[in-house]
Amino acid sequence: MKDRRRALRGLVLAVWAAFFGWLWLSGEMTRYLGPRTYWVVVFGSITLGLASAGHVWGLRERSLAPTRSDLGGALLLLLPLVAVIVVPDARLGAQAASRKASSGGFAAAALIPVPEAGGEISFREIDYASESKEYAVSAGVDDGLSVELTGFVTHPSGGPETFSLTRFYVSCCAADAIPFSVPVAAEGGDLPDDTWATVAGTLRRSASGFVLDASRIEPSPPPDDPYLY
Amino acid sequence: MAVSQPQVLSGRAPRLVVTGGAAAALLLLFLVGGDAAAPVDTFVLIFVSIVIEALPFILLGALVSAVIEVYVPERAFSRLAGLPVGLQLPAAAMGGFAFPVCECGSVPVARRLIARGLHPSAGLAFMLASPILNPVVLASTFIAYNGRGLAWQMVGGRAALGLVLALIAGWALGGDRASDLLRPTPDDVSTHLPPTQRRVALVDHLSHDFFYMARFVVVGAALAAVMQTVIPQSIVGGLATTPLVGTLALMAIAFVLSLCSEADAFVAVSFTPFPLGSQLAFLVFGPVVDAKLAFLYGATFRRRFVLRLVSVAVPVVLAGSLWFEALIR
C-alpha cells in the first residue's frame, strides 16, 4: 500500500458506509430521519461503500502521503460519528421543544389543512382544532371527546395546564421537527420534563384551546420511533 | 500524459475548517462535560441528521463533477463557451429542472462546469437554480401545499422566483472570468487519458471534491445545530404581522435551519401565521443561502461571495415574494 492518502480517504468512506449500514439494519435511522428520507440511508450505505472500494482499487499505482490538511479533514468528517458514540441515545425533548417553532398559538385558520374524514385524532389534529372551529367540526374534535395520547412532558410557560404532553412531527430529519403539544389538566400533580407518559381523558375547550382533562396518567417507555409523521 | 494529483486548496478555507471544527468539538465537549444533557441531545440529533442527509448528495455531486472533468471532452466545453452569455445563462438555469440533486450536490458540479469553460454567470445560475427547480423539490412542494389547496400556486411561485433569482444573481455576480469567481485550485487532470488512467482520475476527482466539500458541510451543520439548539424560533413568531417583516424573518429562519431543499416545503407549510409570500421567500432563499452553504461557498468561491450573494438575493426574494403575496390575495 503506497498511496496512504487514498487509503485514508477510503477508510473514512468505509467508516461512513458502515455507519449508514448500521443505521439501516438496526433501525436507528428513525432517530435521525423521517420515512421520506429513509432511502437516503440505503443509498448512502451503497454509494459510500462503492466509493470506498474505488479508493482501495489503485492503491499501489503511486506513492502519496496524506497532508496535515488531509488528516484534519478526515478527523472533521468523523466528528459526527464521534458525537453519535458519545451520545448514542440522543432524543429531542422538552429543551428542543422550547427552541423549535411550533404551529401552536399562531395558526391562521384559513391555512389549516382540511382533515381526513375519520382520521386519527392526535397531537396535531387537537392543535389545529384549537385554532380553527371549522377544522374542529370537520375532524370531529369537540368537548367531551375521549382520547389517549402518548408523549413526553413539557412545561410551556403561561398556560393553565398542569403540564403539556408533546410529540415532534418530522418530515425529513430531526432538523425539521415541529413540536405539537396538548395541555393536560391533572389532579394527581405534575410530572418532570421529558417524562414519557400515556394520558387518557376527555378534551375540554378553554379560552386558549383544547385542554385534556386527564382521567388516567401512566408512565410509559419512549416508543421505538419517537416521532409522528 | 501524467496524471497530476488533486491538491487540497490553500488559503483561508482550511483554517476556517479547522477553526470551525475545533469550535464545534469544543462546544460538544463543553456541553457533555457540563450539566446540559438536553441541549447536547438536541445538538447531536440535529447536527448528525443534517450530515446524514447531506453526505450522499455531496457524493453524488462529486461523482457528476468528476464525470464532467474526466469524460466530457474539451471540445464540448469550447463549443459551450463560444455561445453568447445571453444564451448560456438561461439555458444553464433551466438545466436545474433536469438535475435532481439539492444544494449540496449542485455546488461541486457548478464549480467544475465553470472551471471547464462554462461562463461563470451561467455556472452560478445553474448552481442557484437546480436546488429550487429540480423535479424532486417541486414535487415535495406540491405535496406539502396540496392539503391547503395551494399546491400549484406555490410550485409555480417557487419555480418562477427561483429562476428569476438564479438569472439575476448569476448575471450580477458571475463576472467574466472563472479566476475572478473561483478560489484558486490546481486544474487536476487532463481529459486526454487512456481508459485505465481515466478510471483512476475519476476516483481522484470524486475523492477530491467530496472530501473538500464534505468538511465544510460538517462545519455548517454544526453551526446550524448550535443555532437551532440555542435560539428560540418563537422569537420571530411575533414578526409575522406584516408581509415585509415576516418575509425578512422567514429568510433569517431559513438561513439558521439549513434545511435540504427537498424537505423545506414541509417546514414552510407549518409557518401558518406568516403570509404565503413570506413562506415563498423561505422556500427560495433557503436553498440559495444558509449556514451550511455559507461554508460551502467559502470553500468554492472567492472572498465576500456570500455577502455579495446575500446583497442580491435579499432584495430579489423580498420583492418577488411581496409581489406573489399581492397576486395571490
Interface residues (C-beta under 8 A of the other chain):
Chain A: R6 R9 V12 W16 F20 L23 M29 R31 Y32 L33 R36 T37 V40 V41 F43 G44 T47 L48 A51 G54 H55 W57 G58 E61 R62 L64 T67 S69 D70 G72 G73 A74 L75 L76 L77 L79 P80 A83 V84 V86 V87 A90 R91 L92 G93 A94 Q95 A96 S98 R99 K100 A101 S102 S103 G105 F106 A107 A108 L111 I112 P113 V114 S171 C172 C173 A174 A175 D176 I178 D193 D194
Chain B: Q5 V8 P14 V17 V18 G21 A24 A25 L28 V32 A38 P39 V40 D41 T42 V44 L45 I46 F47 V48 S49 I50 V51 I52 E53 L55 P56 L59 L60 S140 A144 G147 R148 G149 R199 V200 V203 L206 S207 F210 F211 Y212 A214 R215 V218 V219 A221 A222 A224 A225 Q228 T229 V230 I231 P232 Q233 S234 V236 G237 A240 I253 L257 S258 L259 C260 E262 A263 D264 F266 V267 S270 F271 T272 P273 L276
